[in-house]
Amino acid sequence: MSLARKILSNTAWQILGKVVTAILGIISIKFITNYLSRSAYGEYTTIYDYTALFTIIADFGLFTIAVREMAHHNTKENVEKIVGNVLSIRTALAVISLSVGVIAAALIPAYRGSHIPYGVFIVSFATIIALVASTMSSVLQFHLRMHWASISLSIGKFVTVAYIVAVIFFFFPKNPEAGFPHLLFAWIIGSLVTILITYGASSRLVPIKYKFDFLFWREVLLKALPYGIALVLGTIYFRMGTIALSLFKLKEQTGLYGVPLRFLEILQIIPHYFMNSVLPILTISLKENHGRAVNVVRYSINALAMMAFPILIGGYLLAWPITAAVSSPDFLTHRAMDGGIVWGSDLALKILLVAMTFTYLHVVLSYTLVAMGRQVELLWINAIVVVINVTLNFILAPQFGFVGAAISAVTAEVVMFIGLFLRVRKRISAVWDLKFLAKTAFSSAAMGVVLFFAADPLVKLWYSQSLVVLIPLGGLVFAGAMFLTRAISKDMLLLLKKTDQNAELSHI
């Protein structure tokens, strides 16, 4: 199998796994939003977004750094050393950072008397288990065998959702107050299943053991420090909307903002999966062949634009039925008794889709800087973006609720994109395939025209079930337009069929 096909296959498995877990996640959101009030769901959302701020400190970009180090030192002994020590570092960071998070949650005045303090404790425990499993899967990523990671995540998610369903319909069907902690405990059970399967698959390739080479720890942490801090800052600006709303005790607004945020979290993982698969070959190409590296970056941007543009157009036009499908009527835009419009989560989704589009594009640029070893530049850009985002959230969120938080998120992503582009352009020029991007935009627009005329009558007829027709219809129109405009060319398809790795790399 050619290297391009391996990368795409590896990414496809991750996306397939994410699709499965996304479907299960959407099912859980649907059940939970019908089970909890908007206020209680606001607390539920706050627990996860708050915990994520401390989770990323434990992550610290070590997964990506580990994959890059394995590409640089490609022997079984070195891979075993890298994964064993990164496993120890990540576990230690997880215990320390999440313990700080649990203590801080108990001390924040706005969270007292709510589910948030003990909820953070439960979710933190599940997160430590998930981070250990994720570290083990770096071996699978390096060997491009992420199908096992996808399988383990899917089965773990299934167990989680099954427990959530049991809580809602069998254990505490009429008592959400008693059922709330069990909704969180479900993540511990699912994470335990995931780590067992991941360990079994990873240990077949490399012995998985905790290692304590403190000189190596120092070396890896120094390499990871700029990128890790950049990720911490990036998580702050992504989660700050929820945190700002919760600190101002706007629980219902937090709940309305949380529905599309959970949905977009699923979509925003895809570019990271893709670039983690590309990272080893991009790192090698930057060392050996600058022209090849330019093409790798260009093709990566093309691939992610081909995902982002139709999601933006289709998601914007179908925001109402999508939100209806994943939540309860309380979260939808509707008319009040006095005739005024009460804005819901579908409006937040429309705004946040713009942020997501810029995320898809700037993820390529951020990974390119990592492959170059320019993490410090990534750090400074993230620091600037965090200052802008936090400032905007604390100005706009109290006045405009979730709309202000969503606008702050869009602004942050645009600034991030511009900053990363300016830094990458200094070392890699001509990364934009404007002809391909124009054809992709045209194909997305063609899809949008069809959905614009088809959505309204079908939604009125079938409500959220209309998505079963509208999403495939949009996909067919987009794919057809891409072939008609020759955005997807024979050369692109031939690249996937090549079996001669050297020939392929020269083509790239």
Residue pairs with C-beta under 8 A, 6 or more apart in sequence:
1 9
1 499
2 495
2 496
2 497
2 498
2 499
2 500
2 501
2 504
3 281
3 501
3 504
3 505
4 495
4 496
4 498
4 504
4 508
5 496
5 497
5 498
6 144
7 144
7 277
7 278
7 281
8 277
8 496
9 144
10 141
10 144
10 145
10 146
10 147
10 277
11 273
11 274
11 277
13 146
13 147
13 150
14 146
14 149
14 150
14 270
14 273
14 274
14 277
15 270
15 273
16 150
17 146
17 147
17 149
17 150
17 151
17 153
17 154
18 150
18 266
18 269
18 270
18 273
20 150
20 154
20 157
21 153
21 154
21 157
21 266
22 266
24 154
24 157
24 158
24 160
24 161
25 157
25 161
25 262
25 266
26 263
26 325
26 326
27 161
28 160
28 161
28 164
29 259
29 262
29 263
29 326
29 327
30 325
30 326
30 327
30 328
31 164
31 165
31 168
32 41
32 44
32 164
32 168
32 183
33 41
33 259
33 326
33 327
33 328
33 330
33 331
34 327
34 328
35 168
35 176
35 179
35 183
36 44
36 176
36 180
37 176
37 255
37 330
38 251
38 252
38 255
38 256
38 330
38 331
39 251
39 252
39 255
40 115
40 176
40 180
40 251
40 255
41 255
41 258
41 259
42 245
42 246
42 250
42 251
42 252
42 253
42 254
42 255
42 258
43 114
43 115
43 116
43 119
43 246
43 251
43 254
44 115
44 119
44 180
44 183
44 255
44 258
45 242
45 254
45 255
45 257
45 258
45 261
45 262
46 111
46 116
46 242
46 243
46 246
46 254
46 258
47 115
47 116
47 119
47 120
47 123
47 184
48 123
49 239
49 242
49 243
49 258
49 261
50 101
50 105
50 116
50 120
50 239
50 242
50 243
50 246
51 98
51 101
51 120
51 123
51 124
51 127
52 235
52 239
53 101
53 232
53 235
53 236
53 239
53 243
54 97
54 98
54 100
54 101
54 124
55 94
55 97
55 98
55 127
55 131
55 235
56 231
56 232
56 234
56 235
57 93
57 97
57 228
57 232
58 90
58 93
58 94
58 96
58 97
58 98
58 127
58 128
58 131
59 90
59 131
59 134
59 228
59 231
60 90
60 93
60 221
60 224
60 227
60 228
60 231
60 232
61 224
61 227
61 228
61 230
61 231
61 370
61 375
62 86
62 89
62 90
62 135
62 220
62 224
62 228
63 134
63 135
63 138
63 141
63 276
64 227
64 276
64 279
64 367
64 370
65 86
65 220
65 223
65 224
65 227
66 82
66 83
66 86
66 135
66 138
66 142
66 220
67 138
67 141
67 142
67 276
67 279
67 280
68 279
68 280
68 283
68 370
68 371
69 82
69 220
69 223
70 78
70 79
70 82
70 83
70 138
70 139
70 142
70 280
71 142
71 279
71 280
71 283
71 284
72 283
73 79
73 82
76 206
79 139
79 142
79 206
80 206
80 207
80 209
81 211
81 213
81 216
82 220
83 135
83 136
83 138
83 139
83 202
83 206
83 208
84 208
84 209
84 210
84 211
85 211
85 212
85 213
85 216
85 217
85 220
86 135
86 138
86 220
87 132
87 135
87 136
87 208
87 210
87 211
88 210
88 211
88 212
88 217
89 217
89 220
89 221
90 131
90 132
90 135
91 128
91 131
91 132
91 135
91 210
94 127
94 128
94 131
94 132
95 128
98 124
98 127
98 128
99 124
101 120
101 124
102 117
102 120
102 121
102 124
105 111
105 116
105 117
105 120
105 121
106 117
108 247
110 246
110 247
110 248
110 249
111 117
111 246
115 180
115 181
116 246
118 181
119 180
119 181
119 184
122 181
122 184
122 185
122 187
122 188
123 184
123 187
125 188
126 184
126 187
126 188
126 190
126 191
127 191
129 188
129 191
129 192
129 194
129 195
130 191
130 194
130 195
132 195
133 152
133 191
133 194
133 195
133 198
133 199
136 195
136 198
136 199
136 202
136 208
137 146
137 148
137 149
137 152
137 198
137 202
139 202
139 205
139 206
139 208
140 146
140 148
140 149
140 198
140 201
140 202
140 205
141 149
141 276
141 277
142 280
143 205
144 277
145 201
145 205
146 273
146 277
148 197
148 198
148 201
148 202
149 198
149 201
151 197
151 201
152 193
152 194
152 195
152 196
152 197
152 198
152 201
153 194
155 193
155 194
155 197
156 190
156 191
156 192
156 193
156 194
156 197
157 190
158 190
159 189
159 190
159 193
160 186
160 187
160 189
160 190
161 186
161 190
163 182
163 185
163 186
163 189
163 190
164 183
164 186
167 179
167 182
167 183
167 186
168 179
171 179
171 182
172 178
172 179
172 182
199 208
202 208
223 375
224 375
225 375
226 375
226 376
226 378
226 379
227 370
227 375
227 378
227 379
229 379
229 382
230 366
230 375
230 378
230 379
230 381
230 382
231 382
233 379
233 382
233 383
233 385
233 386
234 382
234 385
234 386
234 416
236 386
236 389
236 390
237 382
237 385
237 386
237 389
237 390
237 409
237 412
238 409
238 412
240 386
240 389
240 390
240 393
240 405
240 408
241 257
241 261
241 393
241 397
241 402
241 405
241 406
241 408
241 409
242 254
242 257
242 258
242 261
242 405
243 393
244 390
244 393
244 394
244 397
244 398
244 405
245 253
245 254
245 257
245 397
245 401
245 402
245 405
246 254
248 397
248 398
250 397
250 398
250 401
253 397
253 401
253 402
253 405
254 402
255 331
256 331
256 344
256 345
256 348
256 401
256 402
257 345
257 348
257 401
257 402
257 405
257 406
259 323
259 326
259 327
259 331
259 345
259 348
259 349
260 323
260 345
260 346
260 348
260 349
260 352
261 348
261 352
263 322
263 326
263 349
264 349
264 352
264 353
264 355
264 356
267 311
267 356
268 356
268 359
268 360
270 307
270 360
271 304
271 307
271 359
271 360
271 363
271 364
272 363
274 300
274 303
274 304
275 300
275 363
275 364
275 367
276 367
278 296
278 300
278 367
279 367
279 370
279 371
281 296
281 505
282 293
282 296
282 297
282 300
282 367
282 368
282 371
283 371
285 292
285 293
285 296
285 505
285 508
286 293
286 371
286 372
289 505
290 428
292 505
292 506
292 508
293 428
294 428
294 429
294 430
294 431
295 508
296 508
297 364
297 368
297 424
297 428
297 431
298 430
298 431
298 432
298 433
299 508
300 364
301 361
301 364
301 431
301 432
301 433
301 437
302 433
302 436
302 437
302 440
304 360
304 361
304 363
304 364
305 360
305 361
305 436
305 437
305 440
306 440
306 482
306 487
307 360
308 356
308 357
308 360
308 361
309 357
309 440
309 441
309 443
309 444
310 443
310 444
310 447
310 474
310 475
310 478
311 353
311 356
311 357
312 353
312 354
312 356
312 357
312 444
313 444
313 445
313 447
313 448
313 451
314 444
314 447
314 448
314 451
314 471
314 474
314 478
315 322
315 349
315 350
315 353
316 350
316 353
317 448
317 451
317 452
317 455
318 451
318 455
318 467
318 470
318 471
318 474
319 346
319 347
319 349
319 350
319 353
320 332
320 333
320 346
320 459
321 455
321 459
321 463
321 464
321 466
321 467
321 470
322 346
322 349
322 464
322 467
323 331
323 332
323 344
323 345
323 346
323 349
324 332
324 346
324 463
324 464
325 464
325 467
327 345
331 344
331 345
332 344
332 345
332 346
333 341
333 342
333 343
333 344
333 346
333 347
334 341
334 342
334 344
335 341
335 342
336 342
343 403
345 402
347 403
348 402
348 403
348 405
348 406
351 403
351 406
351 407
351 409
351 410
352 406
352 409
352 410
354 410
354 413
355 406
355 409
355 410
355 412
355 413
356 413
358 410
358 413
358 414
358 416
358 417
359 413
361 417
362 413
362 416
362 417
362 420
362 421
365 417
365 420
365 421
365 423
365 424
366 378
366 420
368 424
368 428
369 375
369 377
369 378
369 420
369 423
369 424
370 378
372 427
374 423
374 427
377 423
378 420
381 416
381 419
381 420
381 423
382 416
384 415
384 419
385 412
385 415
385 416
385 419
386 412
388 411
388 412
388 415
389 408
389 409
389 411
389 412
392 404
392 407
392 408
392 411
392 412
393 404
393 405
393 408
395 404
396 403
396 404
396 405
396 407
396 408
397 404
397 405
397 408
398 404
400 407
424 431
425 431
436 487
439 482
439 485
439 486
439 487
440 482
440 487
442 481
442 485
443 477
443 478
443 481
443 482
443 485
443 487
444 478
446 477
446 478
446 481
447 474
447 475
447 477
447 478
447 481
450 473
450 474
450 477
451 470
451 473
451 474
451 477
454 469
454 470
454 473
455 466
455 470
458 466
458 469
458 470
459 466
462 468
462 469
482 488
495 504
495 507
495 508
498 504
498 507
